[in-house]
């Protein structure tokens, strides 16, 4: 699963968009159109579109157990 952290706040302009809060973690990210992504945020409580320049992907590396 791809996760991303929101870098800048965003207030939705349309009903199908999602308001973002700086530092929020997004999941289930999909590229919808050039410049727009869709995701789920707030632990699954909200969903919608937002400009793709606002979040940055989180790189999660699995732990190796010996």
C-alpha positions in Angstrom: 0.0 0.0 0.0 1.3 3.5 -0.8 1.1 6.1 1.9 1.8 9.8 1.7 2.1 12.7 4.1 0.3 16.0 3.4 2.9 18.9 3.1 0.4 21.8 2.8 -3.2 22.4 3.9 -5.8 22.4 1.2 -9.5 23.4 1.4 -11.8 21.7 -1.0 -13.5 23.7 -3.7 -15.8 21.0 -5.1 -18.0 18.4 -3.4 -15.8 15.5 -4.8 -12.6 17.0 -3.4 -11.0 16.4 0.1 -9.8 19.0 2.6 -6.3 18.2 3.7 -4.5 19.0 6.9 -0.7 19.4 7.0 0.9 16.3 8.4 -2.1 14.1 7.7 -1.4 10.6 6.4 -3.2 9.5 3.2 -3.7 5.9 2.0 -5.2 4.1 -1.0 -3.8 6.7 -3.4 -4.8 6.7 -7.0 -3.8 9.0 -9.9 -7.1 10.1 -11.4 -6.1 12.7 -13.9 -3.0 14.7 -14.7 -2.4 16.8 -11.6 -5.1 15.1 -9.4 -5.1 12.2 -7.0 -7.7 10.4 -5.0 -7.1 9.0 -1.6 -8.5 8.1 1.8 -7.6 10.1 4.9 -8.4 10.5 8.6 -8.2 6.8 9.2 -10.7 6.0 6.5 -13.3 8.7 7.5 -12.9 10.9 4.5 -12.2 10.4 0.8 -11.8 12.6 -2.3 -9.7 14.3 -4.9 -6.8 16.8 -4.3 -3.9 18.3 -6.2 -1.0 15.9 -6.5 1.6 18.5 -5.5 0.4 18.6 -1.8 1.5 15.2 -0.4 4.8 13.4 -0.5 5.1 9.6 -0.6 6.3 7.8 2.5 8.9 5.2 2.0 8.3 2.4 4.4 11.0 -0.3 4.6 10.2 -3.7 6.1 12.2 -4.7 9.1 14.5 -7.6 8.7 14.5 -10.1 11.6 17.4 -12.4 12.0 
